[in-house]
Amino acid sequence: MKLTVHLAREDVENFSELIRPVYIDSLGLEPLDPAESLGFAAQAYIQRDKPTQPKWLGFLSPHFDVSNIWNASTSFILLIKACERIFAITFGMSGYSALDQTRLESGFGLRVCANSVDEADLVTVDTRNLDTVTRQQRTHLSAGSRITDFSIPLEQDWVRRMQGKADKLSFATSLSGADSLQVNVSASLADMPEILAELLERYQATDYKKGFRFLDHFQPMSKQSVVAPRLEGLLRERVMERHTEKISLATPQIIDDEQVNHFEVSARYKVAELDEVTLSSVYKFLDEFYEGGDPLGDTRIVPVSDSGQAAGKKRSLRDWIVCEIEDSGKTYVFSLGEWYEVAGDYVESVNSAIARIPDLTDELHLDEWDPKEKEGEYNDRMAGSRDWALLDKDNYYIGGPSQKIEICDLLTKDLYMICVKQQTSSATLSHLFSQGSVSAELYKGEGEYKARIYQDASEHWGESIEEPPEGPVIVYAIANDRPGLLADNLFFFSKISLLSNARIIQRLGLGVAVARIPMPEGSLRRKKRKPRSKSSA
C-alpha cells in the first residue's frame, strides 16, 4: 500500500490543530470512528465530495448526449500519534488540502529520504533554483545512480524531492519525498506506530551530511524565529506596493500541463480565471478585486482541468512567491511558503569565488549611462567614442532564422567581448550571464562562429586581428546606480548565476571578467506604487 505521510510540527499537541476549520464547517469533512479499537491514539476524517460535471460538457453537449456524466472523488485523513509526535496520512486530493500546512514540518519527506536512501541508487530528483527566474525540473534516470550523475548544478539548484532505493528502513525498499513522504509498505494499519517511529528516527538522523551536505545550503527558519515577523512584513510590503524587483511567482508543484485547462485565483469570494499565473496577472487581480491587508494568505490559486476538477493542490499566494531579501547582513529566500536563511559559509564561499573574477572597471573606465538612454543608444555611443566594434543586434544565425545569438555588444581590439545590461532585475542578469557562456561555447565549438568574430574585427579596424595568446575575454558590463564594487552590489542569486556561467567559460579556456557601468545614484530605484483610489475599485 502506498502511503503519503506528513509530520506535524513539535508544538502541535492535538489532532484538531491540524485540520482547517472550514473543511469541517462548510466543506463536508466528517470525523469517522474505527469499527474497533486500534490500540493507539488516532483520529480519522472522511470527505465525500459532491459530484460535479466536467467543464468540457458545455463544448460537447450541443452535439452529443453527455448530460449524465459526473465526476466524484472521496478523500480520507488518518491522524496518528507516535513517539509524542502527530503524523497525518492522507488519501485523495482534498485530504492534503484539509490540513493546516503551516503546522506541518517542511522538508520532512526529503530529509527522511536523504537519511535513508542508498547514495548510489537515486532514481528521480526534483530541483528548483531559488532565483526569481525560477526553473523547475524533474530528472529521472532509468537506473539507480549517484547525485553527480544527474548533472544538477548543486551550487545553483535546490533539491526539493528525491526518490530512490532505501537501504536503512526495515519495512520499505524504496521511497520518495519532499515535504511529505511517499512510501510503499506491506504492513497493516496495526503496525503504523512502529513504522512512524522509524520514520521519525530517520528524519532526525544526520546521515545525509555524508552524501547530501548541500541540503544545508538553505536552512528553513522556524515559525517562532524572532526574524520571521520582520521578513513577513517586508514581503507583505513588496506585494502591497506591487514591487517587481527580486520577487516572482513559480508553481509550487510540478504539474502536467496537458491536464490543466486554466488556473483559478480567488480571494474573499472573488474568483477569476487565468490562462497562466504571472506576477503581473496576480497583481491585476489584486488591483481589481482585493481590498484586504493579507493578500499572501487570502489569495489562493488552483490549477483546474478541463473536467472542472482540480488538477493539483489549491495553494495560497504565499506558496507561489519566490523572493530574496537581505536584512541585517544576512540573505533570506522565501520559497514554497517558507523562509530560508542562506548558510553563512555558503554565502562566504560564493562571495569569495566572485571576488576572484577579475574586475576591469578601472581598466575599461566605461562611460556613465544616462538613464534616458536605451541600451542600444549607450552601446552605439560607447563604440563611437572608443573605436570599438559594435556587434549589438548583429546576430549570428545557427541553422535558421529562428536560431540566432548575439555574439556580444561591444568588441575591443584586444578581444574583450563585452556584454552589456542594466542591473534592473535578476532575470535581466541571468540572461546576460547565459549570453556570455553560450557565446564562449560557440567560440570553442563552431569554427564559423569564431571566424565571424575575427572577420568583424578585421573589417572594423582595417587590419588582420589575431587571436590573443590566452584567448578572448568575456566581460560582463553591468550598469547600476550603487557606488562601490560591482561584486558587493549584485543580488546573491545573481552571484550564483554569474559564478555558474563563469565556470563554464573558464573550463572552455576563455577569460571572464566583470566591469561596472556607472549610473546616477538612485536612477534605477523603483518608485513606490501610488495607492489605488476608491473609484477604481
MOMO-V16452 format. One record per run of one state. SS is the DSSP state (2 for helix, 1 for strand, 0 for the rest). FROM is the first residue (numbers start at 1). TO is the last residue. If there is no record, write none. Layout:
BEGIN
SS|FROM|TO, SS|FROM|TO
END
This chain:
BEGIN
0|1|1, 1|2|8, 0|9|14, 2|15|18, 1|19|19, 0|20|20, 2|21|25, 0|26|28, 1|29|32, 0|33|41, 1|42|48, 0|49|51, 1|52|52, 0|53|56, 2|57|60, 0|61|70, 1|71|71, 0|72|73, 1|74|82, 0|83|84, 1|85|91, 0|92|92, 2|93|97, 0|98|98, 1|99|99, 0|100|100, 2|101|103, 1|104|104, 0|105|107, 2|108|116, 1|117|129, 0|130|135, 1|136|145, 0|146|146, 2|147|150, 0|151|156, 1|157|166, 0|167|173, 1|174|177, 0|178|180, 1|181|184, 0|185|188, 2|189|204, 0|205|207, 2|208|211, 0|212|212, 2|213|217, 1|218|220, 0|221|227, 2|228|240, 0|241|246, 1|247|249, 0|250|256, 2|257|259, 0|260|261, 1|262|267, 0|268|269, 1|270|274, 0|275|278, 2|279|289, 0|290|294, 2|295|298, 0|299|299, 1|300|304, 0|305|309, 1|310|310, 0|311|314, 1|315|316, 2|317|320, 1|321|327, 0|328|329, 1|330|335, 0|336|337, 1|338|342, 0|343|343, 2|344|355, 0|356|357, 1|358|359, 0|360|360, 2|361|364, 0|365|368, 1|369|369, 0|370|374, 2|375|386, 0|387|388, 1|389|390, 0|391|394, 1|395|400, 0|401|402, 1|403|406, 0|407|409, 1|410|411, 0|412|415, 1|416|422, 0|423|425, 2|426|445, 0|446|446, 2|447|461, 0|462|472, 1|473|480, 0|481|485, 2|486|489, 0|490|491, 2|492|507, 0|508|510, 1|511|519, 0|520|533, 2|534|536, 0|537|537
END
